Amino acid sequence: MKRFGNLYEQIYNMDNLKLAHQNAKKGKGWYKEVKMVDDNPEYYLGLLQNKLKYKTYQTSEYETFIKHDGIKDREIFKLPYFPDRICQWAILQVIEPYLMKNLTINTYSAIPNRGIHFGLKRVIHDMQTDVKGCQYCLKIDARKYYPSINHQILKDKYRRLFKDNDLLWLLDEIIDSTDGETGIPIGNYLSQWSGNFYLSSFDHWLKEDKHVKHYHRYMDDIVIFGETKEELHMLLKEIKVYFHDKLKLQVKDNYQVFPSYVRGVDFLGYRIFMDYVLLRKFTCKQMKRKMIAIRMKVESGNMMNYSEWCAINSYKGWLIHCNSFRLIQKYIAPIQPFAELYYETNIKKGGKKQ
């Protein structure tokens, strides 16, 4: 693997810090910290530049809270906007191209222009063009993935990619900003890329050593197709060994091997069959509940709020990628006029959400 150096000075370059501030504040313009930096960017970005230049930067203390995500609770870590979120954006703006080169095309999470719907198209393509090779599906994920990422293994992986000691010092500082030898914070911008990068060697092992033809990964959610159940069970045994020996991870016990076209592949928020795609059952129930609540509110004479307007548009985005005519007609169409009224009244004319 080619190693890259002479990157650290690019990170604390003032133009890069200004761009990092512009990127980090998107959608957060009303935050007090954002307004604070906006009022005097030269001063605050200069402070951050000096912290990085003279290597006095230290990751701030995390604020933690529990987020109920579907059927599980996740501990989310939140850092202050200044200096930490700007700093992490500044880092990623420089190292992202080198991380991208290390990731295979079948990795989708937190990668620009390669998200859920890009992955969905690739899964559909595999199932429609190689029916014999996709008869069965192995579906796995890692047990407590983010909390189980080993700090030293992750740092060693960065060292195999970068030879810039100052950059590695900064990455080490952020990786070790949580207690213990394992775990990277869910919520950190850098954690998303580190989580992807941590499994990149596994991606290459599957594709290049095991010659797996049809493989898809969204962070630690993994789908592998095969001709027979037997070959997938044999591969699963090898994956468990690789996870344990190379990554210090465990495959979650709820792994499945099943006929792809009979049951459909539950992946990326959809249930994918040969000729059609359905919205995942949990997502569908969640959508119905939210859309009914919004409909009752607007039909009683109250205007929806910005969050509800965003929810409508978000679900419309999900539905256009699957067979959803009846869902749209029943749950979206009745409140669409109210959503358009909200847009005309509060977004278009006001120039911002009210």
Phi and psi in degrees as a GROMACS rama.xvg file:
@    title "Ramachandran Plot"
@    xaxis  label "Phi"
@    yaxis  label "Psi"
@TYPE xy
-70.8141  135.82  LYS-2
-104.167  147.403  ARG-3
-118.252  141.899  PHE-4
-135.84  -173.063  GLY-5
56.7923  44.9053  ASN-6
-110.813  -23.0304  LEU-7
-62.5638  -41.3187  TYR-8
-62.9692  -29.3525  GLU-9
-65.6252  -31.231  GLN-10
-66.227  -46.2606  ILE-11
-92.8416  9.65314  TYR-12
-59.5727  134.043  ASN-13
-59.7107  -37.6289  MET-14
-62.7091  -38.5605  ASP-15
-68.1175  -38.7017  ASN-16
-66.7591  -38.8675  LEU-17
-63.8353  -42.1266  LYS-18
-65.2992  -38.4779  LEU-19
-61.9677  -41.5926  ALA-20
-62.1992  -43.69  HIS-21
-62.6726  -40.483  GLN-22
-73.2112  -41.2166  ASN-23
-68.1063  -27.4806  ALA-24
-89.6885  -3.40806  LYS-25
-58.3935  127.068  LYS-26
77.3365  3.44012  GLY-27
-127.13  24.284  LYS-28
-60.3289  -20.6743  GLY-29
-91.6095  -3.90063  TRP-30
-62.848  140.13  TYR-31
-59.8591  -42.0483  LYS-32
-65.6062  -36.0162  GLU-33
-65.8835  -45.6585  VAL-34
-62.2747  -36.8435  LYS-35
-60.9203  -46.4287  MET-36
-69.8953  -38.6156  VAL-37
-60.671  -34.1838  ASP-38
-68.1518  -28.8053  ASP-39
-150.61  66.5981  ASN-40
-62.432  -36.7649  PRO-41
-60.9849  -39.3628  GLU-42
-68.9228  -53.4081  TYR-43
-70.2226  -41.4078  TYR-44
-69.0153  -29.583  LEU-45
-65.5614  -40.0121  GLY-46
-59.7363  -46.2657  LEU-47
-64.3299  -40.6138  LEU-48
-59.1387  -42.6863  GLN-49
-67.4656  -38.7973  ASN-50
-60.5967  -39.381  LYS-51
-77.2791  -42.5736  LEU-52
-61.2206  -42.7083  LYS-53
-100.282  10.0856  TYR-54
56.6138  43.8704  LYS-55
-106.015  2.84774  THR-56
-67.2533  135.73  TYR-57
-134.19  136.945  GLN-58
-61.9679  134.029  THR-59
-69.1386  172.044  SER-60
-73.5672  137.522  GLU-61
-79.7757  142.56  TYR-62
-99.202  129.144  GLU-63
-117.15  148.106  THR-64
-153.999  161.412  PHE-65
-98.472  128.507  ILE-66
-113.014  126.016  LYS-67
-82.4811  109.676  HIS-68
-113.974  93.7112  ASP-69
72.3502  -115.048  GLY-70
-104.516  5.52902  ILE-71
-130.177  155.1  LYS-72
-100.165  135.116  ASP-73
-119.646  138.554  ARG-74
-86.7075  117.799  GLU-75
-102.094  136.127  ILE-76
-107.181  131.423  PHE-77
-125.214  129.536  LYS-78
-104.04  156.518  LEU-79
-60.5872  150.319  PRO-80
-61.1886  -46.8963  TYR-81
-113.571  128.873  PHE-82
-97.1447  -4.14178  PRO-83
-72.9628  -45.9275  ASP-84
-69.661  -35.9945  ARG-85
-63.5793  -41.9453  ILE-86
-60.9572  -44.8587  CYS-87
-67.3625  -35.7327  GLN-88
-63.6168  -41.7174  TRP-89
-61.2733  -39.346  ALA-90
-64.5505  -50.1411  ILE-91
-65.7245  -33.5344  LEU-92
-61.1573  -26.4333  GLN-93
-91.3863  -43.4376  VAL-94
-93.3017  -12.1521  ILE-95
-54.8125  -44.269  GLU-96
-59.5084  -33.1365  PRO-97
-76.6602  -35.0644  TYR-98
-66.6285  -40.6738  LEU-99
-58.4152  -40.0325  MET-100
-63.4548  -24.0934  LYS-101
-88.3774  -13.5553  ASN-102
-94.7045  138.978  LEU-103
-76.1686  162.053  THR-104
-67.3716  -18.8321  ILE-105
-95.8513  26.3763  ASN-106
-112.346  129.107  THR-107
-121.108  -23.5574  TYR-108
-75.8415  132.715  SER-109
60.3209  28.8418  ALA-110
-116.184  127.092  ILE-111
-55.8542  134.165  PRO-112
62.1053  18.2864  ASN-113
-144.38  57.3211  ARG-114
-100.149  -149.724  GLY-115
-58.2804  -48.1724  ILE-116
-77.3837  -25.5356  HIS-117
-63.831  -45.6123  PHE-118
-64.6871  -39.5095  GLY-119
-58.4136  -44.606  LEU-120
-61.8943  -37.2238  LYS-121
-71.4257  -37.5225  ARG-122
-65.075  -46.1754  VAL-123
-59.2963  -42.4563  ILE-124
-60.1311  -45.0246  HIS-125
-61.5326  -45.4689  ASP-126
-68.7048  -28.4107  MET-127
-90.0381  -25.991  GLN-128
-100.056  -18.0063  THR-129
-136.493  73.467  ASP-130
-62.5997  -41.5803  VAL-131
-63.4659  -43.0914  LYS-132
-76.9439  -8.12899  GLY-133
-118.944  24.7599  CYS-134
-60.8727  -36.2263  GLN-135
-126.615  155.717  TYR-136
-128.885  133.747  CYS-137
-104.812  122.494  LEU-138
-120.82  120.431  LYS-139
-138.703  163.26  ILE-140
-150.445  165.681  ASP-141
-84.8136  145.435  ALA-142
-75.4282  120.323  ARG-143
46.0719  64.684  LYS-144
-60.057  -61.299  TYR-145
-58.0038  -45.9301  TYR-146
-67.6643  -14.0064  PRO-147
-100.131  -5.96853  SER-148
-64.2346  124.885  ILE-149
-80.4744  126.28  ASN-150
-59.5188  -46.5304  HIS-151
-67.7722  -39.2391  GLN-152
-63.492  -42.656  ILE-153
-64.0536  -42.8927  LEU-154
-65.2136  -37.6964  LYS-155
-64.5399  -37.1441  ASP-156
-64.7862  -42.6576  LYS-157
-62.87  -34.8081  TYR-158
-69.1527  -26.4275  ARG-159
-77.3948  -15.3116  ARG-160
-101.833  -35.9196  LEU-161
-119.881  144.65  PHE-162
-118.992  17.3872  LYS-163
-91.2479  106.847  ASP-164
-63.4975  -35.0849  ASN-165
-67.8046  -42.2338  ASP-166
-62.0499  -43.9621  LEU-167
-64.3624  -34.9888  LEU-168
-60.3902  -44.2195  TRP-169
-68.0818  -42.3573  LEU-170
-62.8458  -42.4483  LEU-171
-60.1046  -41.0489  ASP-172
-61.157  -41.3712  GLU-173
-74.3544  -41.1774  ILE-174
-61.2509  -42.3442  ILE-175
-86.678  10.6374  ASP-176
-74.3564  -9.75817  SER-177
-107.161  151.016  THR-178
-68.1837  151.981  ASP-179
91.2274  179.848  GLY-180
-97.1251  -6.38317  GLU-181
-132.693  157.968  THR-182
100.385  127.454  GLY-183
-120.006  146.775  ILE-184
-71.4104  127.127  PRO-185
-69.5665  124.644  ILE-186
120.642  -27.6458  GLY-187
-69.1188  136.411  ASN-188
-62.0757  -41.4552  TYR-189
-66.5441  -29.8791  LEU-190
-63.1603  -35.3912  SER-191
-60.4416  -45.01  GLN-192
-72.0193  -38.3058  TRP-193
-64.3751  -37.9161  SER-194
-62.5271  -41.0029  GLY-195
-67.1527  -45.0032  ASN-196
-64.7325  -34.3327  PHE-197
-59.4518  -35.1181  TYR-198
-95.7469  2.36579  LEU-199
-64.0831  -35.3532  SER-200
-65.3663  -34.4197  SER-201
-65.6524  -40.7914  PHE-202
-57.0185  -48.495  ASP-203
-67.1596  -36.7211  HIS-204
-61.3025  -45.7967  TRP-205
-63.4726  -45.2836  LEU-206
-76.2325  -41.4069  LYS-207
-96.782  -33.9921  GLU-208
-94.1517  -43.5425  ASP-209
-91.8691  -8.04173  LYS-210
54.3428  41.8644  HIS-211
-75.3017  124.862  VAL-212
-82.4739  -44.2214  LYS-213
-116.349  102.796  HIS-214
-141.513  134.933  TYR-215
-139.835  138.006  HIS-216
-136.844  129.543  ARG-217
-118.275  97.347  TYR-218
55.0019  -111.65  MET-219
-103.04  3.81602  ASP-220
-82.7962  118.319  ASP-221
-124.996  134.599  ILE-222
-124.963  128.584  VAL-223
-129.762  130.686  ILE-224
-100.22  151.919  PHE-225
-155.056  168.832  GLY-226
-77.1138  -34.2523  GLU-227
-132.908  158.67  THR-228
-66.5207  -35.5166  LYS-229
-61.6621  -45.2002  GLU-230
-65.286  -34.9012  GLU-231
-72.2722  -36.4926  LEU-232
-66.8689  -37.8125  HIS-233
-65.2004  -41.8755  MET-234
-64.6838  -38.4299  LEU-235
-59.2748  -40.2282  LEU-236
-61.2325  -41.9449  LYS-237
-69.356  -36.7861  GLU-238
-62.9549  -41.9152  ILE-239
-60.0642  -40.3859  LYS-240
-66.9398  -43.6066  VAL-241
-61.6173  -46.4383  TYR-242
-57.242  -46.9117  PHE-243
-68.6367  -46.6327  HIS-244
-80.0944  -39.4819  ASP-245
-96.1602  -29.2261  LYS-246
-121.503  -8.47062  LEU-247
55.2586  43.203  LYS-248
-118.785  165.813  LEU-249
-125.021  138.427  GLN-250
-73.2482  130.068  VAL-251
-62.3535  145.959  LYS-252
-67.667  -12.7895  ASP-253
-88.7437  23.6239  ASN-254
-59.0169  154.134  TYR-255
-137.526  141.933  GLN-256
-124.776  120.876  VAL-257
-151.241  161.842  PHE-258
-70.5832  120.516  PRO-259
-61.7413  -45.5421  SER-260
-84.0828  -18.674  TYR-261
-81.3923  -48.2952  VAL-262
-95.4619  -22.1936  ARG-263
82.7901  151.631  GLY-264
-101.317  112.93  VAL-265
-84.0478  102.063  ASP-266
-157.394  141.502  PHE-267
61.7395  27.6439  LEU-268
87.2462  4.11807  GLY-269
-130.705  164.866  TYR-270
-114.847  111.961  ARG-271
-103.452  123.861  ILE-272
-113.599  -174.535  PHE-273
-62.1927  -51.8994  MET-274
-114.781  1.60107  ASP-275
-154.798  163.582  TYR-276
-132.454  132.641  VAL-277
-112.343  153.178  LEU-278
-70.6082  140.38  LEU-279
-55.4125  141.983  ARG-280
-57.4338  -45.7843  LYS-281
-62.9943  -44.0504  PHE-282
-63.0765  -39.3326  THR-283
-63.0578  -45.5492  CYS-284
-62.8306  -41.0665  LYS-285
-62.8681  -43.1863  GLN-286
-62.8699  -46.5317  MET-287
-57.9783  -44.3845  LYS-288
-63.1515  -44.1851  ARG-289
-69.6425  -41.7967  LYS-290
-68.4369  -36.3613  MET-291
-65.5758  -41.7465  ILE-292
-63.1034  -41.3182  ALA-293
-66.2596  -40.8286  ILE-294
-62.8994  -43.0857  ARG-295
-62.5711  -37.4051  MET-296
-67.3824  -49.4028  LYS-297
-73.749  -32.1912  VAL-298
-74.7061  -14.0559  GLU-299
-89.9115  1.85798  SER-300
104.581  0.983436  GLY-301
-96.03  147.722  ASN-302
-87.2932  142.729  MET-303
-66.4403  161.968  MET-304
-101.465  178.639  ASN-305
-62.5839  -40.4311  TYR-306
-61.8973  -41.0352  SER-307
-69.6587  -37.4626  GLU-308
-62.1319  -41.7612  TRP-309
-64.4205  -38.8416  CYS-310
-62.7131  -42.1549  ALA-311
-59.4994  -48.2853  ILE-312
-67.9192  -33.6397  ASN-313
-63.5063  -47.3249  SER-314
-68.1514  -33.4588  TYR-315
-60.1466  -38.9627  LYS-316
-63.8265  -37.3776  GLY-317
-68.7137  -42.1313  TRP-318
-71.7681  -28.8871  LEU-319
-69.6966  -11.3342  ILE-320
-100.796  9.76497  HIS-321
-143.651  176.031  CYS-322
-78.5403  100.556  ASN-323
-141.765  24.5145  SER-324
-56.0276  -47.4679  PHE-325
-67.89  -37.509  ARG-326
-63.4996  -42.4808  LEU-327
-63.4324  -45.9246  ILE-328
-64.1312  -36.3861  GLN-329
-85.0056  -37.3401  LYS-330
-112.4  -28.0548  TYR-331
-96.8462  -47.8923  ILE-332
-55.084  -41.8979  ALA-333
-63.8746  -27.2498  PRO-334
-105.449  -0.264312  ILE-335
-60.4485  -43.0122  GLN-336
-59.2156  -36.4354  PRO-337
-70.031  -36.1347  PHE-338
-65.9967  -39.3741  ALA-339
-67.4751  -37.7197  GLU-340
-63.5518  -42.2817  LEU-341
-61.6919  -41.7835  TYR-342
-62.4701  -47.0031  TYR-343
-64.9572  -37.0724  GLU-344
-81.8945  -41.1219  THR-345
-112.315  -25.9686  ASN-346
-100.833  -56.5848  ILE-347
-66.759  -49.8563  LYS-348
-77.1132  -38.6651  LYS-349
-79.0704  -20.1539  GLY-350
78.0223  -3.26509  GLY-351
-162.95  166.915  LYS-352
-69.3523  144.098  LYS-353
